[in-house]
Amino acid sequence: MKTKHLLFVIVFLMLQSAPKIIFSQAEIADLPPQYQKWLSEDVVYIITATEKNVFLQLETNRERDFFIEVFWKQRDPTPGTPENEFKDEHYQRINYANRTFGRMSSKRGWQTDRGKNCVRFRRLNQKKICLFRDKNRSPFIERN
């Protein structure tokens, strides 16, 4: 009995000290449309809970714009160059997911399970090898 009580207390304390993870739709709906889109579509799979919490607490559009700029800068693999390769590839992944996975679904491609994984993990310059064991098809390599 003491073990269960102790476990309950530990879990309760951990939840109290954890960052806010669940956000109400009202908090996001209060944002101007461009920031709603950025938060709910553009970076939904890559923003951390802490970053999202901070973003939702910002008061002005100027603060939000600065946050977005810093968000992409901290992910830039080559900060000394004018291009942000991470940002560019991220949006290319979203476009690829929309073209590839959204055709046969009522959802947009990035919203499907395969699209989500593509946006989060896939490098677009990877080769995809597809092997078919069908008499009408031969193995092929698709380059993206």
C-alpha positions in Angstrom: 0.0 0.0 0.0 2.8 2.4 0.9 4.5 1.6 -2.5 1.3 2.6 -4.4 1.0 5.8 -2.4 4.6 6.7 -3.0 4.3 6.0 -6.7 1.2 8.2 -6.9 3.0 11.0 -5.1 6.0 10.7 -7.4 3.9 10.7 -10.6 1.8 13.7 -9.3 5.0 15.7 -8.6 6.4 14.9 -12.0 3.3 16.0 -13.7 3.2 19.3 -11.7 6.8 20.1 -12.7 6.5 19.0 -16.3 6.1 21.7 -19.0 2.6 22.3 -20.3 2.1 19.8 -23.2 -1.6 20.0 -23.9 -2.8 23.2 -25.6 -6.4 24.1 -26.0 -7.6 25.0 -29.4 -8.8 28.3 -28.0 -5.2 29.3 -27.3 -4.3 28.6 -31.0 -7.5 30.1 -32.3 -6.7 33.4 -30.6 -3.6 33.9 -32.8 -3.8 35.8 -36.1 -4.3 33.4 -39.1 -0.7 33.3 -40.3 0.6 32.3 -36.9 -2.2 29.7 -36.5 -1.1 28.2 -39.8 2.6 28.3 -38.9 2.0 26.5 -35.6 -0.7 24.1 -36.7 0.6 23.1 -40.1 4.1 24.3 -40.9 6.0 23.2 -37.8 3.5 21.0 -36.0 5.8 17.9 -36.2 9.1 19.7 -35.3 8.3 22.2 -32.6 8.9 21.1 -29.1 6.3 21.4 -26.3 8.4 24.1 -24.6 8.8 26.1 -27.8 5.0 25.9 -28.4 4.3 27.0 -24.9 6.6 30.0 -25.2 5.1 30.9 -28.6 1.6 30.8 -27.2 2.6 33.2 -24.4 3.9 35.9 -26.8 1.9 39.1 -26.8 2.6 40.9 -30.0 3.1 39.9 -33.7 6.6 41.4 -33.6 7.6 39.0 -30.8 6.1 36.1 -32.8 8.0 37.1 -35.9 11.2 37.3 -33.9 10.5 33.9 -32.3 9.9 32.3 -35.8 13.2 33.8 -37.0 15.1 32.5 -34.0 13.3 29.1 -34.3 14.7 28.6 -37.9 18.1 30.1 -37.1 18.8 27.7 -34.3 18.1 24.8 -36.7 20.2 26.1 -39.5 23.1 23.7 -40.1 25.3 26.4 -41.7 24.5 29.7 -39.9 27.1 31.7 -41.8 25.2 31.3 -45.2 22.2 33.2 -46.4 20.2 30.0 -47.0 18.7 28.0 -44.2 19.0 24.4 -45.5 16.9 22.9 -42.7 14.0 25.2 -43.4 14.2 24.8 -47.1 14.3 21.0 -46.8 11.5 21.0 -44.3 9.1 22.8 -46.7 10.3 20.5 -49.5 9.3 17.5 -47.4 5.9 19.0 -46.8 5.4 19.6 -50.5 6.6 16.1 -51.3 4.3 14.6 -48.7 1.4 16.5 -50.2 2.1 15.4 -53.7 2.8 11.8 -52.8 0.5 10.9 -49.9 -2.5 13.2 -50.3 -3.8 11.9 -53.6 -5.9 9.0 -52.3 -7.0 10.6 -49.0 -9.4 13.2 -47.8 -6.5 14.6 -45.8 -3.6 16.7 -47.1 -0.5 14.6 -47.6 1.4 16.0 -44.6 -1.5 15.0 -42.3 -1.4 11.3 -43.2 0.7 8.9 -41.1 3.1 8.3 -44.0 3.3 12.1 -44.7 4.0 12.8 -41.0 6.9 10.4 -41.1 8.1 11.8 -44.3 8.1 15.4 -42.9 9.8 14.3 -39.7 12.4 11.8 -40.8 12.9 11.4 -44.6 15.8 13.0 -46.4 14.6 13.9 -49.9 17.9 13.0 -51.6 17.6 9.4 -50.4 17.0 6.6 -52.8 13.9 4.5 -52.4 14.3 0.9 -53.5 11.2 -0.9 -54.4 11.3 -4.6 -55.2 8.4 -6.3 -56.9 8.1 -10.0 -57.3 5.4 -9.8 -59.9 5.8 -11.2 -63.4 4.6 -7.8 -64.9 7.0 -5.7 -62.8 10.7 -5.6 -62.4 12.7 -4.1 -59.5 13.5 -0.4 -59.8 15.1 2.4 -57.9 13.2 5.7 -57.6 15.4 8.8 -56.9 13.8 11.8 -55.3 
